[in-house]
């Protein structure tokens, strides 16, 4: 499960007032919810794109800190997708993920990668057993 920050000065609830509707717009009908790390997230068990096996996404609320987008894209094996004749669906799946993340977070792929890279570097500088 990955969590994504919003652009500086922006808040998730302002960008996406109805997270369930946004998820359904990009990936298909929400079939339920699932708890992850204390957050209730939406589940799409039968995504519209055949590349995806399952999608879990929603708002990770942190009270005093800014909320983040929590998302996990469970994808089918590439060989299976190709064998089923869904080669074009792979490109559509990448576009759907990137477009969804950009619209919800306001950050493009490059900005998200840089943010994740900084987070990994910050985590590496924190000694074991010390929490921030």
For each residue, the residues with C-beta under 8 A, 3 or more apart:
1: 36 37 56 70 71 72
2: 70 71 72 116
3: 60 68 69 70 71
4: 68 69 71 101 104 105 107 112 115
5: 66 68 105 107 115
6: 10 11 12 15 66 67 68 69 105 106 107
7: 10 105 106 107 111
8:
9:
10: 6 7 14 15 106
11: 6 14 15 66 67
12: 6 15 16 59 66 67 68 69 104 105
13: 16 17 59 67
14: 10 11 17
15: 6 10 11 12 103 104 105 106
16: 12 13 19 22 103 104
17: 13 14
18: 21 22
19: 16 22 23 42 57 58 59
20: 23 24 30 42
21: 18 24 25
22: 16 18 19 25 26 100 103 104
23: 19 20 26 27 30 42 44 55 57 58 100
24: 20 21 27 28 29 30 44
25: 21 22
26: 22 23 96 99 100
27: 23 24 44 47 48 49 52 55 57 96 100
28: 24 44 46 47 48 49
29: 24 44 46
30: 20 23 24 33 42 43 44
31: 43 44 45 46
32: 42 43 45
33: 30 40 41 42 43 58
34: 40 41 43 56
35: 38 39 40 41
36: 1 39 41 56 60 70
37: 1 60 70
38: 35
39: 35 36 58 59 60 61 70
40: 33 34 35 58
41: 33 34 35 36 56 57 58 59 60 70
42: 19 20 23 30 32 33 56 57 58
43: 30 31 32 33 34 54 55 56
44: 23 24 27 28 29 30 31 47 52 54 55 56 57
45: 31 32 54
46: 28 29 31
47: 27 28 44 50 52 53 54 55
48: 27 28
49: 27 28 52 89 92 93 96
50: 47 76 81 84 86 89
51: 75 76 81 86 89 90 92 93
52: 27 44 47 49 55 73 74 75 76 93
53: 47 74 75 76
54: 43 44 45 47 74
55: 23 27 43 44 47 52 71 72 73 74
56: 1 34 36 41 42 43 44 70 71 72 74
57: 19 23 27 41 42 44 69 70 71 72
58: 19 23 33 39 40 41 42 69 70 71
59: 12 13 19 39 41 67 68 69 70
60: 3 36 37 39 41 67 68 69 70
61: 39 67
62: 65 66 67 68
63:
64:
65: 62
66: 5 6 11 12 62
67: 6 11 12 13 59 60 61 62
68: 3 4 5 6 12 59 60 62
69: 3 4 6 12 57 58 59 60 101 104 105
70: 1 2 3 36 37 39 41 56 57 58 59 60
71: 1 2 3 4 55 56 57 58 101
72: 1 2 55 56 57
73: 52 55 97
74: 52 53 54 55 56
75: 51 52 53 93
76: 50 51 52 53 80 81
77: 80 81
78: 81 82 90
79: 82 83
80: 76 77 83 84
81: 50 51 76 77 78 84 86 87 89 90
82: 78 79 85 86 87
83: 79 80
84: 50 80 81
85: 82
86: 50 51 81 82 89 90
87: 81 82 90
88: 91 92
89: 49 50 51 81 86 92 93
90: 51 78 81 86 87 93 94
91: 88 94 95
92: 49 51 88 89 95 96
93: 49 51 52 75 89 90 96 97
94: 90 91 97 98
95: 91 92 98 99
96: 26 27 49 92 93 99 100
97: 73 93 94 100 101
98: 94 95 101 102 109
99: 26 95 96 102 103
100: 22 23 26 27 96 97 103 104
101: 4 69 71 97 98 104 105 107 109 112
102: 98 99 105 106 107 108 109
103: 15 16 22 99 100 106
104: 4 12 15 16 22 69 100 101
105: 4 5 6 7 12 15 69 101 102 112
106: 6 7 10 15 102 103
107: 4 5 6 7 101 102 111 112 115
108: 102 111 112
109: 98 101 102 112 113
110: 113 114
111: 7 107 108 114 115
112: 4 101 105 107 108 109 115 116
113: 109 110 116 117
114: 110 111 117 118
115: 4 5 107 111 112 118 119
116: 2 112 113 119 120
117: 113 114 120 121
118: 114 115 121 122
119: 115 116 122 123
120: 116 117 123 124
121: 117 118 124 125
122: 118 119 125 126
123: 119 120 126
124: 120 121
125: 121 122
126: 122 123 130 131 132
127: 130
128:
129:
130: 126 127
131: 126
132: 126
